[in-house]
Amino acid sequence: MNITGNSAEAVNKRQAVAGAAADLTPTNAQAFMDELFERKEIKEHYAGAAVVIVKEGQIILEQGYGYANKEKQQKVDPNSTVFRVASVSKLFTAIALMQLVEQGKVGLQDDISNYLGDLKQDNPYPNPVTIEQLLTHTTGFEVREVRPEDTHTDYDTRVELDDYVRLTLPPVVREPGTTYMYDNFASMLQGYIVEKISGIPFQTYVEQTIFQPLGMNNSSFEFQGKLREALATGYGIDGNPVPDYAYYPTIMPQGGMLSTASDFGVFMLAFLNGGKTGSGQFLSAHTIQEMMQYRSYIHPLLPDSAYGFEAPPQLPGAGASSHIFAKEGGMDGYGAYIWFIPEQDTAVFVVHNQLGVIRDVFYPAFMNHFFPKYGEAAKFDSDSAGNQDIDYSGIYIDPRVAAFITKISQAGDGDYWLECMALPKQKLKQTAAGIFTDEQGKFAAFKQGKNGKDYLKYSGLTDNYVVGAKAQGFIDVAADHSYSEYVRGLQSVGFYENDAALSFQLERLVTRGEFIRDFFALFGIHGSNNPVMFQDAVNHPYGKYIQLAAEAGFVLGDGNGLYHPDKPITRQEAALIVWRNISPTANQESLYSKVKLSGITDEFAIPAVKLMVALGYYGPQGEILPDGSIDFQSQETLNHQEEAAILYKILLTRLLPDGSIDFETLFPQDSPAS
């Protein structure tokens, strides 16, 4: 199928203006998509892409753009070009589990332990983890992500789903049902349960009950055979080809599906048609209705999850519509996005072979053009301003990645400042009880959970962030000390022990091994399991972190097989480690081109130190001189308080909306970036 409309009508004559909706017809869809994929903000982020749009039982558009392989000039064909759809796979895994639910073989409120066989789950809470919580990602599981050793190119070796789950089953670390956290393992476990209840391998079950009935002949969870041969080449953010790779387990219910845009068109038509296929039903209409209800949310304008679905992006002033059901997927070299608008009998799927931000442009552009009603400003009661006596300030922590934090601080008149990694600093104004609006019209919502903890939901933050513990400080760090904010901030996120009776030792020197350990520990990384290459780090308590740093190219050693892990680290050496951690594809020089240094910095460390200054990764010891330059004190040894400032600042790097560094906030007066 390749419906392109009348190619003579290159311009959409029914373009949406002043809030008017363009009719979603083949001609209009074709003209809109052709123009969209020529936009600079789209062209920079894809090598090839395929789009399929269905409405009222018809394929409105099925079109390829760009190249499946740039080097061979092989164009994308929506019928035959295969893509990795990454986490969009989760939707099909949820459907497989819901088939068993509608057959009465699994209950949504059942304890998952009933289906784990001899696997024992570590859950210290009185309430069990349920099947429904697996589907809504509210299990309370400790985070489980792809391990370094799970990425491989050994396509002949199979690791079965059963073996992998046994090896990695996480404990429950939050009360089940209290916190939404995007959870890859929860979706993997759905596939595991499907396998156990059906008695056949997961991929076989999906093939027999979903792909074959729908006629999805170019879809599979097996990364092999004709589909792998037809796979579009993946490209990195830098536009270069990504070497071929696979993951363990061999079958990945949470992200291993291969498919084409044409197959997704068939699926979307059947899903919107109450599950009907050419030969019967692959899912009942009732089950589909059950899947299209949001089950987790802090505020109705900011839903989290339904069975297999997640909320679409926010539209300014409107929030994320609870009438739209979406699923995003992204992995190295590939990205995919699907969304359903059931009340419009419409669905859209876009897939591309370069990981990027297409969704962030594609979704709002499409919705504003064809369905602008979903971007209309939300209405609030005139008396719904809420209680301004409630203090929402604090440090909120992503339960999935502890290093992703958001700082909420009072800005006066009931307003708050919101600061978090890689997002612009925003002022939040209260709009209604528990809900605030930022400077771009996006909503942030706060809610106290059943467990008494405060939660935050905000645009750009995938999970429900949980407020951190109130920092108790240290016996030798006064509340008004110049480094107190950094030390207490790291206490609040759990990086330092939260005990006021302990001593912090502000001036204690930090060793080379200690800084590497702390840098990795900040992001929850536990070091390498490989043999330690430096002789003096083999039996060192920080040896596995030093080895990981060596593997990543962050440290090089002295050329004689030694690293000297107990030697105090200089500030410029610490800067080098941070600098080498930043993606080599980033345009680093553009970040620090305005920085002026004074004092002495070794030539090899100048770019690293300039980057640290540009990003604001330093504390009060960094002295801004009258001429606007800064003395980073590069050759001085790093002490404990300054390390705390660097680590805390890393968690709160602020960017402007265009992705550039927020120099004005980092340097409020004459500065090295002025």
Secondary structure, 3 states (H helix, E strand, C coil): CCCCCCCCCCCCCCCCCCCCCCCCCHHHHHHHHHHHCCCHHHHCCCCEEEEEEEECCEEEEEEEEEEEECCCCEECCCCCCEEECHHHHHHHHHHHHHHHHHCCCCCCCCEHHHHCCCCCCCCCCCCCCEHHHHHHCCCCECCCCCCHHHEECCCCCCCCHHHHHHHHCCCECCCCCCCCCCCHHHHHHHHHHHHHHHCCCHHHHHHHHHHHHHCCCCCECCCCHHHHHCECCCECCCCCECCCCEECCCCCCCCCCEECHHHHHHHHHHHHCCCEECCEECCCHHHHHHHCCCCEEEECCEEEECCCCECCCCECCCECCCCCEEEEEEECCEEEEEEEEHHHCEEEEEEECECCCHHHHHHHHHHHHHCHHHHCCCCCCCCCCCCCCCCCCEEEECCCCCCCEEEEEEEECCEEEEEECCEEEEEEEEEECCEEECCCCCEEEEEECCCCCEEEEECCCCCCEEECCCCCCECCECCCCCCHHHHHHHHHCCCCCCCCCCCCCCCCECEHHHHHHHHHHHCCCCCCCCCCCCHHHCCCCCHHHHHHHHHCCCCCCCCCCCCCCCCECEHHHHHHHHHHHCCCCCCHHHHHCCCCEECCCCHHHHHHHHHHHHHCCCCCCCEECCCCCEECCCCCECEHHHHHHHHHHHHCCEECCCCCECHHHHCCCCCCCC
